[in-house]
Amino acid sequence: MLFTHETKEFGTIHTQAMINSFIPFEVIMRETTEGGDALSDFEGYDPSMGASCQELTEVCDDIYDTLLLHALKTYPDKAIRGIKTK
């Protein structure tokens, strides 16, 4: 999915993000141009660690929450495959 956020410090940020299909609950993202061309490699985002500043952490948290909520609503059986139950 492509996301656009307006920030005070960095201006308009365009991000491509997706759920990592190999690691449950990991979201990977990279910065893109307005047209979606990659400006960086994909990096995993860990909300417990945050980003390099508070404003970017808020942007990344919003993307993370949006993707995981979408996955849980759309693919509930696949979205929780990484959770082990007794």
BADO-329525 format. One record per atom (N, C-alpha, C): residue in one letter; residue number from 1; atom name; x, y, z. Coordinates in steps of 0.001 Angstrom, whole numbers, always signed. Example, Ala and Ser with C-alpha at 12.3 -4.5 7.8 and 13.67 -1.06 7.14 Angstrom:
BEGIN
{residu A&num 1&atome N&px +13190&py -5690&pz +7800}
{residu A&num 1&atome CA&px +12300&py -4500&pz +7800}
{residu A&num 1&atome C&px +13200&py -3300&pz +7800}
{residu S&num 2&atome N&px +12850&py -2250&pz +7080}
{residu S&num 2&atome CA&px +13670&py -1060&pz +7140}
{residu S&num 2&atome C&px +12900&py +30&pz +7870}
This chain:
BEGIN
{residu M&num 1&atome N&px +845&py -1170&pz +0}
{residu M&num 1&atome CA&px +0&py +0&pz +0}
{residu M&num 1&atome C&px +891&py +1234&pz +0}
{residu L&num 2&atome N&px +391&py +2289&pz -613}
{residu L&num 2&atome CA&px +1095&py +3564&pz -615}
{residu L&num 2&atome C&px +408&py +4522&pz +350}
{residu F&num 3&atome N&px +1216&py +5227&pz +1131}
{residu F&num 3&atome CA&px +710&py +6165&pz +2127}
{residu F&num 3&atome C&px +1348&py +7526&pz +1900}
{residu T&num 4&atome N&px +613&py +8580&pz +2195}
{residu T&num 4&atome CA&px +1142&py +9940&pz +2135}
{residu T&num 4&atome C&px +826&py +10625&pz +3454}
{residu H&num 5&atome N&px +1849&py +11236&pz +4037}
{residu H&num 5&atome CA&px +1670&py +11959&pz +5298}
{residu H&num 5&atome C&px +2308&py +13339&pz +5167}
{residu E&num 6&atome N&px +1673&py +14333&pz +5752}
{residu E&num 6&atome CA&px +2231&py +15682&pz +5834}
{residu E&num 6&atome C&px +2891&py +15828&pz +7201}
{residu T&num 7&atome N&px +4144&py +16262&pz +7211}
{residu T&num 7&atome CA&px +4861&py +16455&pz +8470}
{residu T&num 7&atome C&px +5390&py +17884&pz +8535}
{residu K&num 8&atome N&px +5604&py +18380&pz +9729}
{residu K&num 8&atome CA&px +6163&py +19724&pz +9899}
{residu K&num 8&atome C&px +7642&py +19745&pz +9549}
{residu E&num 9&atome N&px +8369&py +18752&pz +10024}
{residu E&num 9&atome CA&px +9830&py +18734&pz +9859}
{residu E&num 9&atome C&px +10282&py +18282&pz +8479}
{residu F&num 10&atome N&px +9568&py +17306&pz +7867}
{residu F&num 10&atome CA&px +10031&py +16693&pz +6629}
{residu F&num 10&atome C&px +9165&py +17000&pz +5415}
{residu G&num 11&atome N&px +8089&py +17740&pz +5587}
{residu G&num 11&atome CA&px +7180&py +18016&pz +4478}
{residu G&num 11&atome C&px +6348&py +16789&pz +4160}
{residu T&num 12&atome N&px +6049&py +16588&pz +2887}
{residu T&num 12&atome CA&px +5237&py +15451&pz +2465}
{residu T&num 12&atome C&px +6111&py +14202&pz +2376}
{residu I&num 13&atome N&px +5650&py +13134&pz +3009}
{residu I&num 13&atome CA&px +6367&py +11852&pz +2979}
{residu I&num 13&atome C&px +5489&py +10830&pz +2270}
{residu H&num 14&atome N&px +6073&py +10152&pz +1292}
{residu H&num 14&atome CA&px +5381&py +9079&pz +580}
{residu H&num 14&atome C&px +6047&py +7769&pz +981}
{residu T&num 15&atome N&px +5243&py +6801&pz +1376}
{residu T&num 15&atome CA&px +5766&py +5535&pz +1892}
{residu T&num 15&atome C&px +5032&py +4365&pz +1264}
{residu Q&num 16&atome N&px +5798&py +3352&pz +866}
{residu Q&num 16&atome CA&px +5214&py +2073&pz +452}
{residu Q&num 16&atome C&px +5426&py +1128&pz +1620}
{residu A&num 17&atome N&px +4374&py +430&pz +2012}
{residu A&num 17&atome CA&px +4480&py -456&pz +3167}
{residu A&num 17&atome C&px +3654&py -1708&pz +2947}
{residu M&num 18&atome N&px +4102&py -2803&pz +3564}
{residu M&num 18&atome CA&px +3372&py -4067&pz +3500}
{residu M&num 18&atome C&px +3741&py -4919&pz +4703}
{residu I&num 19&atome N&px +2924&py -5922&pz +4956}
{residu I&num 19&atome CA&px +3221&py -6872&pz +6019}
{residu I&num 19&atome C&px +4220&py -7880&pz +5477}
{residu N&num 20&atome N&px +5259&py -8133&pz +6241}
{residu N&num 20&atome CA&px +6268&py -9115&pz +5855}
{residu N&num 20&atome C&px +5647&py -10507&pz +5954}
{residu S&num 21&atome N&px +5583&py -11204&pz +4846}
{residu S&num 21&atome CA&px +4925&py -12518&pz +4843}
{residu S&num 21&atome C&px +5765&py -13593&pz +5535}
{residu F&num 22&atome N&px +7023&py -13300&pz +5843}
{residu F&num 22&atome CA&px +7898&py -14291&pz +6478}
{residu F&num 22&atome C&px +7969&py -14142&pz +7994}
{residu I&num 23&atome N&px +7653&py -12960&pz +8497}
{residu I&num 23&atome CA&px +7732&py -12704&pz +9938}
{residu I&num 23&atome C&px +6388&py -12153&pz +10397}
{residu P&num 24&atome N&px +5628&py -12915&pz +11169}
{residu P&num 24&atome CA&px +4301&py -12461&pz +11607}
{residu P&num 24&atome C&px +4361&py -11121&pz +12337}
{residu F&num 25&atome N&px +3430&py -10241&pz +12015}
{residu F&num 25&atome CA&px +3258&py -8940&pz +12641}
{residu F&num 25&atome C&px +4377&py -7947&pz +12354}
{residu E&num 26&atome N&px +5273&py -8265&pz +11392}
{residu E&num 26&atome CA&px +6282&py -7286&pz +11016}
{residu E&num 26&atome C&px +5810&py -6524&pz +9784}
{residu V&num 27&atome N&px +5908&py -5217&pz +9851}
{residu V&num 27&atome CA&px +5590&py -4364&pz +8719}
{residu V&num 27&atome C&px +6900&py -3827&pz +8161}
{residu I&num 28&atome N&px +7040&py -3908&pz +6836}
{residu I&num 28&atome CA&px +8221&py -3356&pz +6187}
{residu I&num 28&atome C&px +7786&py -2147&pz +5364}
{residu M&num 29&atome N&px +8635&py -1130&pz +5322}
{residu M&num 29&atome CA&px +8300&py +90&pz +4612}
{residu M&num 29&atome C&px +9536&py +699&pz +3981}
{residu R&num 30&atome N&px +9287&py +1527&pz +2947}
{residu R&num 30&atome CA&px +10361&py +2289&pz +2310}
{residu R&num 30&atome C&px +9786&py +3601&pz +1803}
{residu E&num 31&atome N&px +10653&py +4600&pz +1745}
{residu E&num 31&atome CA&px +10241&py +5902&pz +1235}
{residu E&num 31&atome C&px +10177&py +5839&pz -288}
{residu T&num 32&atome N&px +9186&py +6515&pz -867}
{residu T&num 32&atome CA&px +9021&py +6534&pz -2320}
{residu T&num 32&atome C&px +8803&py +7967&pz -2811}
{residu T&num 33&atome N&px +8838&py +8109&pz -4128}
{residu T&num 33&atome CA&px +8440&py +9378&pz -4736}
{residu T&num 33&atome C&px +6919&py +9442&pz -4732}
{residu E&num 34&atome N&px +6375&py +10555&pz -5133}
{residu E&num 34&atome CA&px +4918&py +10684&pz -5212}
{residu E&num 34&atome C&px +4330&py +9647&pz -6167}
{residu G&num 35&atome N&px +5082&py +9270&pz -7185}
{residu G&num 35&atome CA&px +4628&py +8273&pz -8147}
{residu G&num 35&atome C&px +4841&py +6840&pz -7714}
{residu G&num 36&atome N&px +5493&py +6623&pz -6576}
{residu G&num 36&atome CA&px +5689&py +5278&pz -6051}
{residu G&num 36&atome C&px +7042&py +4658&pz -6344}
{residu D&num 37&atome N&px +7954&py +5417&pz -6979}
{residu D&num 37&atome CA&px +9299&py +4880&pz -7234}
{residu D&num 37&atome C&px +10097&py +4863&pz -5936}
{residu A&num 38&atome N&px +10808&py +3770&pz -5699}
{residu A&num 38&atome CA&px +11544&py +3594&pz -4438}
{residu A&num 38&atome C&px +12689&py +4590&pz -4296}
{residu L&num 39&atome N&px +12820&py +5169&pz -3111}
{residu L&num 39&atome CA&px +13943&py +6033&pz -2762}
{residu L&num 39&atome C&px +14876&py +5352&pz -1771}
{residu S&num 40&atome N&px +14441&py +4235&pz -1214}
{residu S&num 40&atome CA&px +15256&py +3498&pz -242}
{residu S&num 40&atome C&px +14840&py +2036&pz -268}
{residu D&num 41&atome N&px +15618&py +1208&pz +420}
{residu D&num 41&atome CA&px +15276&py -207&pz +544}
{residu D&num 41&atome C&px +14211&py -375&pz +1626}
{residu F&num 42&atome N&px +13527&py -1519&pz +1584}
{residu F&num 42&atome CA&px +12560&py -1824&pz +2637}
{residu F&num 42&atome C&px +13286&py -2035&pz +3955}
{residu E&num 43&atome N&px +12679&py -1552&pz +5017}
{residu E&num 43&atome CA&px +13182&py -1762&pz +6375}
{residu E&num 43&atome C&px +12020&py -2181&pz +7252}
{residu G&num 44&atome N&px +12295&py -3084&pz +8189}
{residu G&num 44&atome CA&px +11274&py -3497&pz +9141}
{residu G&num 44&atome C&px +11024&py -2385&pz +10141}
{residu Y&num 45&atome N&px +9779&py -2260&pz +10584}
{residu Y&num 45&atome CA&px +9445&py -1265&pz +11602}
{residu Y&num 45&atome C&px +8961&py -1972&pz +12849}
{residu D&num 46&atome N&px +9584&py -1639&pz +13965}
{residu D&num 46&atome CA&px +9223&py -2195&pz +15265}
{residu D&num 46&atome C&px +8655&py -1057&pz +16109}
{residu P&num 47&atome N&px +7347&py -1074&pz +16378}
{residu P&num 47&atome CA&px +6755&py +33&pz +17130}
{residu P&num 47&atome C&px +7296&py +172&pz +18557}
{residu S&num 48&atome N&px +7868&py -874&pz +19099}
{residu S&num 48&atome CA&px +8444&py -744&pz +20443}
{residu S&num 48&atome C&px +9754&py +52&pz +20410}
{residu M&num 49&atome N&px +10360&py +164&pz +19236}
{residu M&num 49&atome CA&px +11614&py +918&pz +19093}
{residu M&num 49&atome C&px +11370&py +2326&pz +18540}
{residu G&num 50&atome N&px +10308&py +2478&pz +17728}
{residu G&num 50&atome CA&px +10017&py +3776&pz +17131}
{residu G&num 50&atome C&px +10953&py +4098&pz +15978}
{residu A&num 51&atome N&px +10845&py +5318&pz +15487}
{residu A&num 51&atome CA&px +11684&py +5785&pz +14380}
{residu A&num 51&atome C&px +12723&py +6765&pz +14927}
{residu S&num 52&atome N&px +13369&py +7490&pz +14035}
{residu S&num 52&atome CA&px +14467&py +8363&pz +14450}
{residu S&num 52&atome C&px +14018&py +9628&pz +15181}
{residu C&num 53&atome N&px +12732&py +9983&pz +15077}
{residu C&num 53&atome CA&px +12210&py +11135&pz +15821}
{residu C&num 53&atome C&px +10731&py +10897&pz +16097}
{residu Q&num 54&atome N&px +10154&py +11706&pz +16964}
{residu Q&num 54&atome CA&px +8762&py +11521&pz +17372}
{residu Q&num 54&atome C&px +7805&py +11658&pz +16198}
{residu E&num 55&atome N&px +8052&py +12634&pz +15323}
{residu E&num 55&atome CA&px +7137&py +12853&pz +14202}
{residu E&num 55&atome C&px +7143&py +11648&pz +13243}
{residu L&num 56&atome N&px +8317&py +11090&pz +12953}
{residu L&num 56&atome CA&px +8387&py +9903&pz +12094}
{residu L&num 56&atome C&px +7818&py +8673&pz +12793}
{residu T&num 57&atome N&px +7986&py +8593&pz +14101}
{residu T&num 57&atome CA&px +7397&py +7484&pz +14856}
{residu T&num 57&atome C&px +5884&py +7511&pz +14729}
{residu E&num 58&atome N&px +5282&py +8689&pz +14809}
{residu E&num 58&atome CA&px +3824&py +8806&pz +14663}
{residu E&num 58&atome C&px +3376&py +8386&pz +13268}
{residu V&num 59&atome N&px +4132&py +8758&pz +12236}
{residu V&num 59&atome CA&px +3809&py +8354&pz +10863}
{residu V&num 59&atome C&px +3902&py +6835&pz +10724}
{residu C&num 60&atome N&px +5003&py +6266&pz +11204}
{residu C&num 60&atome CA&px +5210&py +4818&pz +11097}
{residu C&num 60&atome C&px +4186&py +4034&pz +11915}
{residu D&num 61&atome N&px +3855&py +4537&pz +13102}
{residu D&num 61&atome CA&px +2829&py +3874&pz +13922}
{residu D&num 61&atome C&px +1478&py +3864&pz +13210}
{residu D&num 62&atome N&px +1143&py +4970&pz +12546}
{residu D&num 62&atome CA&px -117&py +5047&pz +11816}
{residu D&num 62&atome C&px -145&py +4018&pz +10684}
{residu I&num 63&atome N&px +940&py +3905&pz +9946}
{residu I&num 63&atome CA&px +1028&py +2927&pz +8860}
{residu I&num 63&atome C&px +944&py +1512&pz +9413}
{residu Y&num 64&atome N&px +1689&py +1252&pz +10468}
{residu Y&num 64&atome CA&px +1715&py -77&pz +11100}
{residu Y&num 64&atome C&px +307&py -485&pz +11543}
{residu D&num 65&atome N&px -356&py +398&pz +12268}
{residu D&num 65&atome CA&px -1703&py +105&pz +12760}
{residu D&num 65&atome C&px -2688&py -120&pz +11618}
{residu T&num 66&atome N&px -2617&py +709&pz +10597}
{residu T&num 66&atome CA&px -3517&py +586&pz +9449}
{residu T&num 66&atome C&px -3357&py -760&pz +8764}
{residu L&num 67&atome N&px -2114&py -1163&pz +8503}
{residu L&num 67&atome CA&px -1883&py -2433&pz +7813}
{residu L&num 67&atome C&px -2303&py -3637&pz +8647}
{residu L&num 68&atome N&px -1961&py -3647&pz +9920}
{residu L&num 68&atome CA&px -2307&py -4801&pz +10749}
{residu L&num 68&atome C&px -3815&py -4897&pz +10976}
{residu L&num 69&atome N&px -4477&py -3780&pz +11176}
{residu L&num 69&atome CA&px -5935&py -3823&pz +11338}
{residu L&num 69&atome C&px -6612&py -4304&pz +10057}
{residu H&num 70&atome N&px -6117&py -3850&pz +8912}
{residu H&num 70&atome CA&px -6662&py -4310&pz +7628}
{residu H&num 70&atome C&px -6480&py -5818&pz +7486}
{residu A&num 71&atome N&px -5294&py -6322&pz +7829}
{residu A&num 71&atome CA&px -5021&py -7758&pz +7719}
{residu A&num 71&atome C&px -5913&py -8570&pz +8651}
{residu L&num 72&atome N&px -6082&py -8087&pz +9865}
{residu L&num 72&atome CA&px -6916&py -8822&pz +10826}
{residu L&num 72&atome C&px -8376&py -8862&pz +10393}
{residu K&num 73&atome N&px -8850&py -7787&pz +9780}
{residu K&num 73&atome CA&px -10238&py -7750&pz +9322}
{residu K&num 73&atome C&px -10442&py -8546&pz +8040}
{residu T&num 74&atome N&px -9462&py -8494&pz +7145}
{residu T&num 74&atome CA&px -9615&py -9105&pz +5831}
{residu T&num 74&atome C&px -9223&py -10575&pz +5806}
{residu Y&num 75&atome N&px -8155&py -10912&pz +6517}
{residu Y&num 75&atome CA&px -7626&py -12282&pz +6502}
{residu Y&num 75&atome C&px -7400&py -12779&pz +7922}
{residu P&num 76&atome N&px -8452&py -12923&pz +8728}
{residu P&num 76&atome CA&px -8241&py -13253&pz +10141}
{residu P&num 76&atome C&px -7483&py -14554&pz +10365}
{residu D&num 77&atome N&px -7721&py -15567&pz +9553}
{residu D&num 77&atome CA&px -7018&py -16841&pz +9754}
{residu D&num 77&atome C&px -5541&py -16734&pz +9412}
{residu K&num 78&atome N&px -5209&py -16020&pz +8349}
{residu K&num 78&atome CA&px -3812&py -15876&pz +7940}
{residu K&num 78&atome C&px -3081&py -14876&pz +8821}
{residu A&num 79&atome N&px -3766&py -13840&pz +9259}
{residu A&num 79&atome CA&px -3123&py -12779&pz +10022}
{residu A&num 79&atome C&px -2608&py -13258&pz +11367}
{residu I&num 80&atome N&px -3239&py -14285&pz +11928}
{residu I&num 80&atome CA&px -2817&py -14749&pz +13248}
{residu I&num 80&atome C&px -2038&py -16051&pz +13183}
{residu R&num 81&atome N&px -1560&py -16427&pz +12011}
{residu R&num 81&atome CA&px -865&py -17712&pz +11886}
{residu R&num 81&atome C&px +404&py -17787&pz +12739}
{residu G&num 82&atome N&px +967&py -16625&pz +13096}
{residu G&num 82&atome CA&px +2178&py -16645&pz +13903}
{residu G&num 82&atome C&px +1933&py -16821&pz +15383}
{residu I&num 83&atome N&px +672&py -16797&pz +15801}
{residu I&num 83&atome CA&px +364&py -16960&pz +17220}
{residu I&num 83&atome C&px +177&py -18444&pz +17517}
{residu K&num 84&atome N&px +929&py -18923&pz +18477}
{residu K&num 84&atome CA&px +819&py -20332&pz +18851}
{residu K&num 84&atome C&px -198&py -20496&pz +19975}
{residu T&num 85&atome N&px -1060&py -21455&pz +19826}
{residu T&num 85&atome CA&px -2031&py -21730&pz +20872}
{residu T&num 85&atome C&px -1800&py -23131&pz +21407}
{residu K&num 86&atome N&px -2317&py -23395&pz +22567}
{residu K&num 86&atome CA&px -2136&py -24721&pz +23184}
{residu K&num 86&atome C&px -3013&py -25744&pz +22521}
